[in-house]
C-alpha cells in the first residue's frame, strides 16, 4: 500500500494514525517533494474511477491563478488537467491511498481509509 501525503495536512495525519492503529503496512510518498507523473496520475485515476477534475483542489491559489474554475471538464481537456496536477502537485486532493490489490481511495475520512483496508 502507498499513501500520498502532505505532512502539513491534518487529513493525511489522521489517515496515517488510522493506518498505524490498524497495523497496516504502507509506504509514504510525500507527493509535493516527489510529484506524480502524468502517467502515474492516469493510473491512480483509473484505480479511483475518477477524473482529474475530481481530485483537484480548486480552492488552492494555484487553481485560481490558472483559472481552473473555467476549464472544461471533458475528455478533450483531460490532458490539460493532468498536466496541471503533475506540474502543480499542491492541486491534488490528499491523502490518496493505493492498495496492492488494485483499489484506491481519496482518504479524507476515516471510513474512506478503512474501505481500502477491507479490500
N, C-alpha and C positions, 0 to 999 in steps of 0.2 A: 504494500500500500504506500502511496505517496500523497503528501499533503502540501499544497502550495499555500504559503503563508506570507503575511507581512507581520513581523514581530511586534509592531506597534498597534496591531489590530486586536480589539477585545474579543471579537468573534473567533479569530484564529486562536487566541489563548484559551478560550473556552473549549474549542474543538480539541486542542492538544490535551487539555486537562481530562476531557472525557475519554479520549483515546487511551491515555495513560491509565485511567481508572479501570478501563475495560481490558487492560493488558494487551492492547493491540500493538503489533509490530509495524512500524512505518518509517519512511524516510521523509525528512523535511526538505522542502525546496523553497528557499527564500526567493520568490519569483521577481522581486524588484532588483535583486542582485544578479540573478540568473534568469532573465526573461525567456519565456517560451517562444519558440519559433512559430511562424505561421503554420507549419506542418504539425507541430505539437498542439497548437490551438485547435486545428481541424480535428485531430484525433480525439482530444478531450471533448470537444463539442459533439462529436459523433457519439461518444460514450454517454454524455449527458443528455443527448437527444434535444439539444438546444441550438440556437443560432447565436452568432457573435453579439448581436444587439441585446440578447437575453442575459448575457453575463457582463455587460458594460455598465460601469458606474458613471451614469450621466451627471451626477452631482459633483464630479471632480472638476477642478479648474481646467484641466487639460481638455475635458469634453466640451466645456464652454468655449475655450479658445479655438477648438476645431469646428465648432458649430454642429456637433454631432446630433443635437436635437432635431435638426432639419434633414439629416441624412435619410435616404430611403432605405427601407428595411425589406429588401428582396434579393433574390439570387444574383441579379445583375450588379448589385452593390456590395455583395458579401465580402469580396476581396478588400474593399476599402476599409470595412470594419475590422477584418482580420489584421491588416497591416497596421492599423491604428493601435490595436491591442498589443501587437508584437513590439511596436516601437515606443509605446507609452503604457508600460505594464501597470501603472497606477490605476488604469481604467478597468482592470479585470476584477470582477467580484471575487471575494475571498471568504473563507478558505475553499479551495477546490480539492476534493479527495478523490483519488483514483485507486480502486481496489484491484488486486491481482486477478479477480475473476471477470474483469472487464466492465464492472459497474463503476459509476462515478456519481458524485453529488456535490452541489454547492452547499457546504456545511455551515450555513448561517444559523441553524437552530440545532438544539440537542437531538431532536427527532431525526433531522436530516443526517447528522453524523451517525446516529445509531442505525439508520437504514443501511448504510454501507457496511456496518459491522455484521448485520444479519445476512448479508448476501452470501 
